[in-house]
């Protein structure tokens, strides 16, 4: 079966479905909704049997959907219509939500129903629900739709649908629906409003005399202030604001001015927060549930678990330096295994492109960032006192995916994807990828991975050696399985022999070619890319600008052509 994926952008869900269908043996092509004529040309070239749209904001032309079955994956229950489905579901505190596969029709979201899936709602950010519950439901829907289509089934008109229809048409959510009243809204109210707007468009608010969008809410359990809305603390570039019944951390802001981009809160506010008390936490402190904490540590049964949960998985020089120091501290602990847990939403996506884009000297900032990434990854590679495990539950891309390969053992969720490549970004890449990727997949496969530059499904990643264990997609079960693997290694009778083999292998590799040589060769190429030299026909500066500012692509990315 020939399946064309049509999407507004090659977002996480599109990548996940793309990798899933390829792994299922289907002939899959991807195109972006750049224009009606572009879609027509894609159809004419590829001759799809069916078109599936994981993330589509535009209407499909009549002459396409009337001749080829087109299926819209809509993040809403049956009957729900409109572009703000999850926003409304969170704000209205819906207990159950869903995803529905809808046939394309003249009016958006009003076509016949192919299938639907529902799930219980969590109290969580919109982006988190999209990446988890929506993504899992969407994968199941795509499988069902493809199987039904192959058997000759057709969708059911909504007026003939026999199941429950609870959804209604909803207008696009405006800022007025989630405006914060600091004199009346409780902390939970503010968190819910911000969750409904995370990670786009954010909640518009007045802060220090300026209109700014707020992102990244974390409830604070201890700090308090006399005036609701006032900034009462800072930590790791986040600000803490008092509320009528407590306080809330806000990690990121965006000014409501042309060309502004989302950045860490203290970066946006600058000197305006000088003198605000800082409340740092020890690097290896235990998890505190009601606060802003992006690194924490726990120990059990000779295993250390180092968690790092950076916003969108972005790691600037500061995040890299703090994580590198945490790794150095963790390796001093009396443990046999160090498990790098990443975060619930992201493992790591490498360099902090937003901070780089905002810097007046983006080339120098990029250089600082990649060197900090390399320093941190080196700490993992050269850690010889413990067996290391990368527990990759959240998204992992570019240098963040390569970073995961630095550990001795790699675990991933069964429906996860890896993007261990840089070509589509216009970068040669670093983080010792020229050592780590061939070490696991072999030189030929490493070249293929970096050249093709497509997301790799967990099953394929395990087959080619990038992942050792594929585990549950349920976070609680995943963590339990990781603990079992880690404790089995720590308690193994031959643990000392395992550690000795690790030490000898690293010594042999170093004698063959020092790590510093890999790094210098990679950075020599990266410096050219940072200075404006394109890689594989892609400009890093232009890619970064489009990515950060969410600009519509002018053409299909090089990895999809």
C-alpha positions as a printed Julia matrix, in Angstrom:
561×3 Matrix{Float64}:
   0.0     0.0    0.0
   1.25    3.46  -0.92
   0.57    6.0    1.84
   1.17    9.72   1.48
   1.51   11.65   4.73
   0.38   15.26   4.38
   1.23   17.63   7.2
   1.55   21.33   7.92
   4.97   20.62   9.39
   7.11   17.56  10.02
   6.23   17.63  13.7
   6.65   14.95  16.35
   3.39   13.15  15.52
   4.11   13.12  11.79
   7.6    11.73  12.45
   6.19    9.08  14.77
   3.57    7.93  12.27
   6.1     8.06   9.43
   8.55    5.83  11.28
   5.74    3.52  12.44
   4.35    2.97   8.94
   7.81    2.46   7.44
   8.51   -0.13  10.13
   5.2    -1.77   9.19
   6.45   -2.31   5.64
   4.3     0.29   3.88
   5.53    2.43   1.01
   5.38    5.87   2.62
   6.1     9.34   1.33
   5.81   12.64   3.2
   4.88   16.04   1.85
   4.12   19.34   3.5
   1.07   21.49   2.87
   2.93   24.28   1.09
   0.24   24.95  -1.52
  -2.59   23.22  -3.35
  -0.45   22.81  -6.46
   2.38   21.34  -4.45
   0.01   18.71  -3.07
  -1.34   17.96  -6.52
   2.21   17.43  -7.8
   3.01   15.15  -4.87
  -0.07   13.06  -5.63
   0.78   12.92  -9.31
   4.36   11.83  -8.56
   3.73    9.31  -5.79
   0.29    7.9   -6.79
  -0.86    7.19  -3.22
  -3.64    4.75  -2.39
  -4.56    6.83   0.66
  -3.5    10.15   2.21
  -3.16   10.44   5.99
  -2.84   13.84   7.64
  -1.32   13.68  11.15
  -1.12   17.45  11.63
  -2.93   19.58   9.1
  -4.17   23.15   9.48
  -5.03   23.74   5.82
  -7.98   22.53   3.78
  -7.36   19.81   1.19
  -8.49   20.76  -2.35
 -11.72   19.14  -3.55
 -10.06   17.58  -6.59
  -7.73   15.67  -4.27
 -10.02   14.37  -1.51
 -12.83   13.53  -3.97
 -10.53   11.15  -5.85
  -8.25    9.79  -3.13
  -9.31    8.88   0.42
  -7.87   11.52   2.76
  -7.9    10.96   6.52
  -7.49   13.76   9.05
  -6.14   12.81  12.49
  -8.03   15.23  14.72
  -7.09   15.6   18.43
 -10.69   15.59  19.64
 -13.63   13.34  20.4
 -16.36   12.53  17.87
 -18.28   15.69  16.99
 -15.52   18.02  18.15
 -14.57   20.64  15.59
 -12.14   23.53  15.55
  -8.41   24.22  15.85
  -8.26   24.53  19.68
  -9.56   21.13  20.73
  -6.98   20.29  23.38
  -6.9    23.88  24.63
 -10.64   23.77  25.4
 -10.48   20.25  26.83
  -7.83   21.32  29.35
  -9.44   24.64  30.25
 -12.86   23.02  30.7
 -11.32   20.23  32.79
 -12.68   17.44  30.62
 -12.23   14.07  32.33
 -11.98   12.17  29.05
 -10.78   13.22  25.62
  -9.82   11.49  22.42
  -8.52   11.42  18.88
 -10.7    10.86  15.82
  -9.83    9.85  12.27
 -12.06   11.89   9.97
 -12.47   11.75   6.19
 -11.54   15.03   4.52
 -14.62   17.03   3.52
 -15.62   20.43   2.21
 -15.77   21.8    5.76
 -12.86   21.15   8.13
 -13.4    18.37  10.72
 -16.94   17.61   9.48
 -16.25   14.51   7.39
 -17.29   10.91   7.95
 -15.74    8.97  10.84
 -13.18    6.26  10.2
 -12.41    5.49  13.87
 -11.93    7.08  17.26
 -10.02    6.45  20.49
 -10.54    8.0   23.91
  -8.28    8.38  26.93
  -8.55    9.76  30.48
  -7.23   13.31  30.78
  -4.31   14.14  33.04
  -3.67   17.47  34.71
  -0.82   18.32  32.36
   0.37   20.71  29.69
  -1.24   20.59  26.27
   2.08   19.67  24.67
   2.54   16.78  27.11
  -0.9    15.32  26.38
  -0.25   15.71  22.66
   3.1    13.91  22.84
   1.74   11.06  24.94
  -2.0    10.27  25.01
  -2.75   11.86  21.63
   0.26   10.25  19.98
  -0.56    6.77  21.32
  -4.2     7.07  20.25
  -3.18    8.4   16.83
  -0.88    5.43  16.19
  -3.7     3.02  17.03
  -6.09    4.95  14.78
  -3.69    4.96  11.84
  -3.27    1.19  12.13
  -7.04    0.69  12.25
  -7.72    3.03   9.33
  -5.08    1.41   7.14
  -6.37   -2.08   7.92
  -9.99   -1.09   7.3
  -9.09    0.67   4.07
  -7.16   -2.39   2.88
 -10.22   -4.57   3.54
 -12.47   -2.26   1.53
 -14.25   -0.55   4.44
 -15.44    3.04   4.21
 -15.97    5.69   6.91
 -19.31    6.25   8.64
 -21.15    9.56   8.07
 -21.44   11.36  11.38
 -25.26   11.39  11.24
 -25.14    7.58  11.03
 -22.53    7.17  13.79
 -23.84    4.72  16.39
 -21.46    5.7   19.15
 -21.68    8.62  21.55
 -21.31   12.11  20.1
 -20.23   14.51  22.85
 -18.12   16.91  20.85
 -19.3    20.25  19.51
 -17.96   22.97  17.28
 -15.58   25.28  19.14
 -14.22   28.64  18.13
 -10.44   29.13  18.12
  -9.46   29.9   21.71
  -8.62   33.57  22.27
  -6.44   35.01  25.0
  -9.49   36.42  26.76
 -10.59   32.86  27.59
  -7.45   32.18  29.61
  -6.44   35.6   30.88
  -5.01   35.43  34.4
  -6.59   37.49  37.18
  -3.85   37.47  39.82
  -6.26   38.89  42.42
  -8.72   36.01  42.06
  -7.14   33.0   40.33
  -5.66   30.29  42.52
  -2.35   28.65  41.68
  -4.23   25.68  40.2
  -6.32   28.04  38.05
  -3.18   29.68  36.68
  -1.49   26.33  36.02
  -4.58   25.1   34.15
  -4.75   28.24  32.0
  -1.05   28.02  31.2
  -1.33   24.28  30.5
  -4.03   25.0   27.92
  -1.62   27.27  26.02
   1.63   25.29  26.35
   3.81   25.36  24.2
   1.88   27.64  21.85
   0.61   30.33  21.96
   1.32   30.88  25.67
  -0.79   32.96  28.04
  -0.6    36.73  27.52
  -0.06   38.65  30.74
   1.15   41.97  32.1
   4.58   41.56  33.7
   6.74   44.47  34.82
   4.8    46.89  32.68
   5.0    44.89  29.45
   2.73   42.37  27.72
   4.45   39.01  27.66
   3.48   35.42  26.95
   4.02   32.95  29.8
   5.21   29.34  29.48
   6.4    26.43  31.59
   4.32   26.52  34.8
   5.44   24.66  37.94
   3.53   24.9   41.2
   5.68   26.0   44.16
   5.05   24.41  47.53
   7.03   26.6   49.95
   7.81   30.12  48.71
   5.25   32.82  49.39
   4.93   36.53  48.69
   2.73   39.38  49.93
   1.45   40.52  46.52
  -0.07   38.15  43.97
   1.72   38.44  40.63
   4.95   39.79  42.11
   8.26   38.1   41.28
   9.57   36.61  44.52
  12.39   34.31  43.39
  14.57   33.0   40.58
  16.17   29.62  39.87
  17.96   28.38  36.76
  16.59   31.26  34.62
  13.0    30.71  35.82
  11.01   33.23  37.86
   8.67   32.53  40.77
   5.53   34.66  41.13
   3.33   34.9   44.18
  -0.32   33.88  43.92
  -3.27   34.39  46.24
  -2.75   30.92  47.73
   0.91   30.12  47.06
   3.33   30.64  44.2
   4.11   29.47  40.67
   7.32   29.11  38.69
   7.34   30.33  35.08
  10.3    29.06  33.1
   9.92   30.94  29.79
   8.58   34.2   28.42
   8.06   35.87  25.05
   7.58   39.59  24.63
   4.53   40.68  22.66
   6.62   42.55  20.12
   7.46   41.78  16.49
  10.25   39.21  16.02
  10.29   38.24  19.71
  10.95   34.59  20.49
  10.4    32.35  23.5
  13.37   32.45  25.89
  14.18   31.65  29.52
  12.36   34.09  31.79
  15.39   35.8   33.32
  16.95   36.18  29.86
  13.88   38.11  28.73
  13.68   40.24  31.89
  17.4    40.93  32.2
  18.32   43.63  34.73
  14.69   43.93  35.84
  15.16   40.88  38.1
  18.48   41.94  39.57
  18.21   41.72  43.32
  15.44   39.12  43.27
  16.42   36.32  45.69
  17.78   33.16  44.11
  16.78   29.74  45.42
  19.27   27.22  44.0
  18.98   23.51  44.66
  21.9    21.07  45.14
  22.65   19.22  41.92
  22.04   15.82  43.47
  19.03   16.82  45.54
  16.07   14.47  45.76
  12.96   15.15  43.69
  10.67   17.84  45.05
   7.22   17.57  43.45
   5.99   21.12  43.97
   8.77   23.34  42.66
  10.83   24.08  39.56
  13.55   21.42  39.4
  15.26   20.35  36.18
  17.94   18.06  37.71
  17.43   15.6   40.58
  18.96   12.36  41.81
  17.97    9.21  43.67
  19.73    6.03  44.76
  18.48    2.52  45.41
  20.11   -0.91  45.52
  23.52    0.3   44.27
  21.98    2.21  41.36
  22.02    5.98  40.92
  19.25    7.61  38.86
  20.07   11.05  37.47
  17.04   12.89  36.09
  17.35   15.93  33.82
  14.2    17.56  32.52
  15.08   20.61  30.42
  12.4    22.66  28.66
  11.77   21.16  25.19
  14.92   19.08  25.69
  17.07   22.1   24.78
  20.52   22.23  26.37
  22.46   25.48  26.3
  25.93   25.97  27.8
  24.44   26.41  31.28
  22.33   23.24  31.13
  25.27   21.25  29.74
  27.64   22.52  32.43
  25.2    21.75  35.25
  24.48   18.26  33.91
  28.2    17.55  33.41
  28.86   18.57  37.01
  25.96   16.39  38.2
  27.46   13.41  36.36
  30.84   14.06  37.97
  29.2    14.19  41.4
  27.14   11.06  40.71
  30.16    9.01  39.74
  31.64    9.69  43.2
  28.69    7.95  44.81
  29.05    4.33  46.06
  26.95    2.88  43.25
  27.61    0.3   40.57
  25.25    1.65  37.91
  24.42    5.21  36.9
  21.14    5.53  35.01
  20.57    8.72  33.03
  16.81    9.16  33.1
  16.3    12.31  31.04
  12.82   13.79  31.43
   9.27   12.58  30.98
   8.76   14.63  27.8
  12.27   14.83  26.39
  15.56   13.07  26.75
  17.5    15.78  24.94
  17.29   17.62  21.63
  20.81   19.0   21.74
  21.79   22.65  21.41
  19.5    25.44  22.61
  18.59   26.98  19.26
  16.35   29.69  20.74
  19.18   31.11  22.82
  21.49   30.95  19.83
  18.98   32.73  17.59
  18.58   35.51  20.16
  22.32   36.1   20.51
  23.88   38.98  18.59
  26.78   36.66  17.7
  25.0    33.42  16.84
  28.17   31.79  15.5
  30.07   32.32  18.74
  27.09   31.24  20.83
  26.76   28.1   18.72
  30.45   27.4   19.25
  30.12   27.76  23.01
  27.05   25.53  23.03
  28.52   22.69  20.99
  31.69   22.66  23.08
  29.61   22.5   26.25
  27.63   19.59  24.75
  30.86   17.82  23.84
  32.27   18.34  27.34
  29.14   16.85  28.88
  28.98   13.84  26.53
  32.65   13.15  27.2
  31.82   12.79  30.9
  29.51    9.9   29.99
  31.91    8.21  27.58
  34.85    8.33  29.99
  32.93    7.33  33.12
  34.71    4.12  34.15
  33.59    3.63  37.75
  30.02    2.59  36.9
  28.05    0.92  34.13
  25.92    3.62  32.51
  22.37    3.33  31.2
  20.47    5.81  29.03
  16.74    5.5   29.76
  15.23    7.3   26.78
  11.52    7.79  27.35
  11.12   11.31  25.94
  12.12   12.69  22.56
  15.75   12.51  21.46
  17.13   14.36  18.46
  20.42   15.52  16.93
  23.13   15.77  19.61
  20.65   14.65  22.25
  20.12   11.34  20.49
  23.88   10.88  20.07
  24.32   11.68  23.76
  22.11    8.68  24.62
  24.48    6.41  22.7
  27.36    7.41  24.98
  26.07    5.03  27.68
  26.88    1.34  27.91
  23.21    0.32  27.77
  20.39    2.15  25.97
  16.7     1.62  26.78
  13.86    3.14  24.77
  10.06    3.06  24.78
   8.49    0.73  22.22
   6.81    3.51  20.24
   9.61    6.02  20.62
  11.74    7.45  17.83
  15.36    8.55  17.58
  16.77   11.23  15.29
  20.55   10.71  15.61
  21.51   13.01  12.74
  22.06   16.66  11.83
  21.87   16.94   8.04
  18.42   18.55   7.9
  19.74   21.26  10.27
  22.6    22.17   7.96
  25.17   20.82  10.42
  27.9    18.21  10.19
  27.35   17.31  13.84
  29.49   16.71  16.9
  29.01   15.14  20.37
  31.49   12.45  19.22
  28.95   11.03  16.77
  31.7     9.82  14.44
  32.83    7.56  17.3
  29.54    6.66  18.98
  27.28    5.95  16.0
  29.65    3.56  14.18
  30.51    1.91  17.51
  26.9     0.8   17.82
  25.59    0.52  14.27
  28.74   -0.03  12.21
  30.37    2.45   9.86
  28.2     1.72   6.82
  24.91    1.97   8.72
  26.12    5.14  10.49
  26.71    6.8    7.13
  23.28    5.67   5.93
  21.56    7.0    9.07
  23.18   10.42   8.83
  22.6    10.7    5.09
  18.95    9.61   5.05
  18.24   11.66   8.2
  14.82   10.2    8.96
  13.32    9.3   12.34
  14.14    5.76  13.43
  11.43    3.7   15.11
  12.42    1.91  18.31
  12.1    -1.54  16.72
  14.49   -0.56  13.93
  16.82    1.15  16.4
  17.04   -2.1   18.36
  17.54   -4.15  15.2
  20.52   -2.06  14.08
  22.08   -1.81  17.53
  21.21    1.72  18.66
  18.94    0.47  21.45
  19.46   -2.58  23.65
  15.99   -2.8   25.24
  12.57   -1.62  24.02
  10.29   -1.1   26.99
   6.75    0.0   27.83
   5.16    3.19  26.54
   3.58    3.67  29.95
   5.9     5.92  31.97
   5.4     4.12  35.28
   5.96    0.71  33.7
   8.96    2.03  31.75
  10.65    3.3   34.92
   9.96    0.01  36.68
  11.51   -1.96  33.8
  14.55    0.34  33.75
  15.02   -0.2   37.5
  14.87   -3.96  37.01
  17.52   -3.84  34.28
  19.76   -1.53  36.3
  19.5    -3.56  39.5
  20.15   -6.8   37.6
  23.39   -5.33  36.24
  24.37   -3.96  39.65
  23.78   -7.32  41.31
  25.35   -9.48  38.62
  27.98  -11.95  39.91
  30.29  -10.94  37.05
  29.87   -7.18  37.58
  33.58   -6.62  38.14
  34.35   -8.46  34.9
  31.79   -6.31  33.05
  33.43   -3.17  34.38
  36.87   -4.45  33.43
  35.7    -5.23  29.89
  34.28   -1.72  29.62
  37.58   -0.22  30.8
  39.63   -2.35  28.38
  37.36   -1.55  25.41
  37.63    2.18  26.08
  41.43    1.91  26.41
  41.63    0.02  23.12
  39.44    2.59  21.36
  41.51    5.44  22.78
  44.74    3.83  21.59
  43.27    3.32  18.11
  42.02    6.9   17.84
  41.82    9.36  20.74
  38.46   10.94  21.57
  40.08   14.33  21.1
  40.75   13.5   17.45
  37.07   12.71  16.8
  36.08   15.93  18.53
  38.56   18.13  16.68
  37.57   16.71  13.3
  33.87   17.24  14.02
  34.34   20.74  15.37
  36.41   21.74  12.36
  33.37   21.02  10.19
  30.93   22.57  12.65
  32.9    25.81  12.75
  32.4    26.1    8.99
  28.65   25.55   9.36
  28.45   28.13  12.15
  30.29   30.61   9.95
  27.74   30.33   7.14
  28.93   27.36   5.06
  25.97   25.17   4.12
  26.0    21.46   4.75
  24.2    19.12   2.34
  22.71   22.2    0.69
  21.12   23.4    3.95
  21.99   26.66   5.71
  22.18   26.23   9.49
  21.31   29.9   10.02
  18.21   29.68   7.84
  17.13   26.38   9.37
  17.53   27.77  12.87
  15.56   30.9   12.03
  12.66   28.88  10.54
  12.64   26.46  13.46
  12.75   29.05  16.24
  10.35   31.51  14.65
   8.01   28.78  13.38
   8.19   30.07   9.83
   6.42   28.1    7.15
   9.01   26.22   5.05
   9.53   27.42   1.52
  10.28   23.92   0.28
  10.31   20.32   1.43
  13.19   19.66   3.87
  16.17   17.88   2.37
  15.56   14.7    4.4
  12.05   14.32   2.93
  12.93   14.87  -0.72
